[in-house]
Amino acid sequence: MGSNIWKLQAIRMLFWMQFFSAVLVPFYTDWGGISLAQVLFLNAWFFLCNFLFEVPTGTVADFLGRKVSLALGSLVGVGAALLYVSKPSFPVFMAAEAIFAIAYTLHSGADEALAYDSLKAEGQTERAAHVLGRMESFKLGGIITATITGGFIASAYGLSAPMRAYVFPSALAFLLSLTLREPPDTGRERKTRTSYARILTEGGRYFLGHKVVRLLAFELAVTNALAWGLIWLFQPLLERGGLPLRFYGVIHALSCVGQIVFLGNVARIERWVGSMRRLLLAATVVSGVSFLLLATTRWLPLVIVGIIVGFTFSLPRIPLFSAYINHHIPSERRATVLSFVSMVRTLAIVVINPLIGLLAEWSLSWTMAVLGTGLIALAAGSRIEERHLVTEMVTPEPPAKG
């Protein structure tokens, strides 16, 4: 079982070595010939497909094994990449997004579960946190490597080349997945994932009846949906600022490094600002100000700074909010409630993304101004209190009557 660990780390890195992410917007708009509004609609469609496929694809890992799930996910990723570049067409892109969502959900959680059970089979579960942390590091390594090289690939061989290049790491992930070994059952019963009906009833009832979970989830969902716009608008902003295409991925990589640095120093920053509530609100305000900066300037150095700062302080808030939401949910309800919270966050992106796209078609500057103002307004009107950001399980509030 020991060989599973390094193989899973390599598979995680290879699957996330998505060269196309460095130039995805130009790929869609220049090579694909679709509008920016359609690009953001595609992303909303992708998130909706992720939600719809999460439970069905989860049964693959439950019944056929995590090895099969990872192998199929990697192979489906190859098929999606080939479909993307088969024809510059919006319907083709929609189909490819749906297929890529299947690849994502087949991988989702399967590698972590296999890693844990592999450690358990060897009596080394005390290494789980270290191993899972290293797997996340390998994922980030794959993202950073791909974003840095993707721009250069596109500049040298064309905008569709990074998507075609993704076939190779995904195919390698498929081949490596075939060599994994499923550990013997260690008391784990195979069963289907939590059904949509149970998530909606049990998770929704607890969510609606718990004021703190509601507050945290709402702020996470809305601020994340507004900040998510930067993922799709930073490349048009760089193009407007005059940055050559080959350097787009470098800026994306620097933004990833910024997020890593932020998350690695959360405790230190919290001590400096005085409390976690102040840290979260400050991160939202700084993100909003960076968006306003991007709305008012085309000078490339400031555009680059605004993008890196925006990424650094907006997206890392997700795991922080998730951690505090966890502390308000009893373990026996955690799966359904967290799934419901994830649904709320996904729904926010599905609703807001197309609106961002339509606004960006009209004016990129006004879009950034609206997003920045929205983030600052959410911080100013936040009802989250320091007592809500506990670090140990609290007694849940009773469900709302009626």
Secondary structure, 3 states (H helix, E strand, C coil): CHHHHHHHHHHHHHHCCCHHHHHHHHHHHHHCCCCHHHHHHHHHHHHHHHHHHHHHHHHHHHHHCHHHHHHHHHHHHHHHHHHHCCCCCHHHHHHHHHHHHHHHHHHCCHHHHHHHHHHHHCCCHHHHHHHHHHHHHHHHHHHHHHHHHHHHHHHHHCCCHHHHHCHHHHHHHHHHHHCCCCCCCCCCCCCCCCCHHHHHHHHHHHHHHCHHHHHHHHHHHHHHHHHHHHHHHHHHHHHHHCCCHHHHHHHHHHHHHHHHHHHHCHHHHHHHHCCHHHHHHHHHHHHHHHHHHHHHCCCHHHHHHHHHHHHHHHCCHHHHHHHHHHCCCCHHHHHHHHHHHHHHHHHHHHHHHHHHHHHHHHCHHHHHHHHHHHHHHHHHCCCCCHHHCCCCCCCCCCCCCC
